Amino acid sequence: MITAEQIREARDKAFEAYRKKKQIPTHFVDAAQTDFRAGWSAALEFLFRELVEDDNDKA
């Protein structure tokens, strides 16, 4: 059976091969990953606050 770790490793290996083929600098990838994570973090925090405030309004 294929594990999540094996899928993750295969995906990372394929992406790294693509990055090298297209000659995308590593720092661009790192910056994009940081922005992506920060965006998701902000979105989740917003949703959490909206849910908490909505629950507080109903209480």
C-alpha atoms as one frame of an Amber mdcrd trajectory, in Angstrom:
protein
   0.000   0.000   0.000   1.230   3.482  -0.844   1.617   5.776   2.140   1.103
   9.516   2.361   4.837   9.894   2.952   5.653   8.082  -0.298   3.215  10.293
  -2.202   4.747  13.401  -0.639   8.264  12.272  -1.519   7.284  11.478  -5.121
   5.544  14.853  -5.485   8.533  16.715  -4.055  10.927  14.818  -6.323   8.803
  15.545  -9.406   8.509  19.225  -8.497  12.246  19.536  -7.930  12.927  17.972
 -11.343  10.469  20.412 -12.949  12.025  23.369 -11.089  15.493  22.438 -12.322
  14.259  21.864 -15.877  12.587  25.287 -15.973  15.522  26.849 -14.071  13.312
  28.403 -11.405  15.488  29.775  -8.588  14.959  28.090  -5.228  14.391  31.406
  -3.457  11.406  32.101  -5.751   9.876  28.784  -4.745  10.571  29.418  -1.065
   8.981  32.884  -1.272   5.913  31.498  -3.054   5.502  28.758  -0.438   5.783
  31.310   2.360   3.174  33.564   0.719   0.873  30.594   0.147   1.110  29.454
   3.752   0.611  32.990   5.060  -2.454  33.394   2.854  -4.016  30.163   4.091
  -3.192  31.053   7.661  -4.853  34.460   7.297  -7.909  32.945   5.605  -8.346
  30.317   8.313  -7.916  32.892  11.064 -10.554  35.089   9.404 -13.005  32.192
   9.142 -12.367  31.180  12.743 -12.999  34.717  13.970 -16.181  34.943  11.907
 -17.444  31.670  13.381 -16.574  32.671  16.927 -18.173  36.102  16.552 -21.266
  34.529  14.978 -21.553  32.086  17.882 -21.080  34.904  20.378 -23.809  36.949
  18.661 -26.210  33.997  18.859 -25.463  33.346  22.534
